[in-house]
Amino acid sequence: MLRSIAAFLALLAPLIAPAAAQDASRASECLAMSQAPPRATPVSLRRLAAKAEQVAITYAGHSTYYIDTPGGVRIATDF
């Protein structure tokens, strides 16, 4: 019984070894991004009045935007 288990594991070893190995030459993108200096893009926010036939998009805060349609429909997005 132990010999059959040992033989089974010996047959599986070549299949498992490549999955367990990691390519050391490829650097982690997550580490590179977390260790990079912060980047900021300055923007200028102005409130412009939309024309009656245009869709208006307004930033509400965090990740929410209001979309106002010419038909009077207002949609709040939050992805």
The 8 nearest C-alpha neighbors of each residue, nearest first, counted from 0:
[[1, 3, 2, 4, 5, 6, 7, 8],
 [2, 0, 4, 3, 5, 6, 7, 8],
 [1, 3, 5, 0, 4, 6, 7, 8],
 [2, 4, 6, 0, 1, 5, 7, 8],
 [5, 3, 7, 1, 6, 2, 8, 0],
 [6, 4, 2, 8, 7, 3, 9, 1],
 [7, 5, 9, 3, 4, 8, 2, 10],
 [6, 8, 4, 10, 9, 5, 3, 11],
 [9, 7, 11, 5, 10, 6, 12, 4],
 [8, 10, 6, 12, 7, 11, 5, 13],
 [11, 9, 7, 8, 12, 6, 13, 14],
 [10, 12, 8, 14, 9, 13, 15, 7],
 [11, 13, 15, 9, 14, 10, 16, 8],
 [14, 12, 16, 15, 11, 10, 17, 9],
 [15, 13, 11, 12, 16, 17, 18, 10],
 [14, 16, 12, 18, 13, 17, 11, 19],
 [15, 17, 19, 18, 13, 14, 12, 20],
 [18, 16, 20, 19, 15, 14, 13, 21],
 [19, 17, 15, 16, 20, 14, 21, 13],
 [18, 20, 16, 17, 15, 21, 14, 22],
 [21, 19, 17, 18, 16, 22, 15, 23],
 [22, 20, 23, 19, 18, 17, 25, 24],
 [21, 23, 24, 25, 20, 26, 17, 19],
 [22, 24, 25, 21, 26, 20, 27, 19],
 [25, 23, 22, 26, 21, 27, 20, 28],
 [26, 24, 23, 22, 27, 21, 28, 31],
 [27, 25, 24, 28, 23, 31, 30, 22],
 [26, 28, 30, 29, 31, 25, 32, 23],
 [27, 29, 31, 30, 32, 26, 33, 25],
 [30, 28, 32, 31, 27, 33, 34, 26],
 [31, 29, 33, 27, 32, 28, 34, 26],
 [30, 32, 28, 34, 29, 33, 35, 27],
 [33, 31, 29, 35, 30, 34, 28, 36],
 [32, 34, 30, 31, 35, 29, 36, 28],
 [33, 35, 31, 32, 30, 36, 29, 37],
 [36, 34, 32, 33, 31, 37, 30, 38],
 [35, 37, 38, 34, 33, 32, 39, 31],
 [38, 36, 35, 39, 34, 33, 32, 40],
 [39, 37, 36, 40, 35, 41, 32, 33],
 [38, 40, 41, 37, 42, 36, 35, 43],
 [39, 41, 42, 38, 43, 37, 44, 36],
 [42, 40, 39, 43, 44, 38, 37, 45],
 [43, 41, 40, 44, 39, 45, 38, 46],
 [42, 44, 45, 41, 46, 40, 47, 58],
 [45, 43, 42, 46, 58, 47, 41, 57],
 [46, 44, 47, 43, 42, 48, 57, 58],
 [45, 47, 48, 44, 57, 49, 58, 43],
 [48, 46, 45, 49, 55, 50, 44, 57],
 [47, 49, 50, 46, 55, 51, 45, 53],
 [50, 48, 55, 53, 47, 51, 54, 52],
 [49, 51, 53, 52, 48, 54, 55, 69],
 [50, 52, 53, 69, 49, 54, 68, 70],
 [53, 51, 69, 50, 54, 49, 68, 70],
 [54, 52, 50, 51, 49, 69, 55, 68],
 [53, 55, 68, 67, 69, 56, 66, 52],
 [56, 54, 67, 66, 49, 53, 57, 68],
 [55, 57, 66, 65, 67, 64, 54, 58],
 [58, 56, 65, 64, 59, 55, 66, 67],
 [57, 59, 64, 60, 63, 65, 56, 62],
 [60, 58, 64, 63, 57, 65, 61, 62],
 [59, 61, 63, 58, 62, 64, 57, 77],
 [60, 62, 63, 59, 58, 77, 64, 78],
 [63, 61, 77, 60, 64, 78, 59, 76],
 [64, 62, 77, 76, 59, 60, 61, 58],
 [63, 65, 58, 59, 76, 57, 75, 66],
 [66, 64, 75, 57, 74, 56, 67, 58],
 [65, 67, 56, 74, 73, 55, 75, 64],
 [68, 66, 73, 55, 54, 72, 65, 56],
 [67, 69, 54, 72, 70, 71, 73, 66],
 [68, 70, 52, 71, 51, 53, 54, 67],
 [71, 69, 68, 72, 67, 52, 73, 51],
 [70, 72, 69, 68, 73, 67, 54, 74],
 [71, 73, 68, 70, 67, 74, 69, 66],
 [74, 72, 67, 66, 71, 68, 65, 75],
 [73, 75, 66, 65, 76, 67, 72, 64],
 [76, 74, 65, 64, 66, 63, 73, 77],
 [77, 75, 63, 64, 78, 74, 65, 62],
 [78, 76, 63, 62, 75, 64, 61, 65],
 [77, 76, 62, 63, 64, 75, 61, 60]]
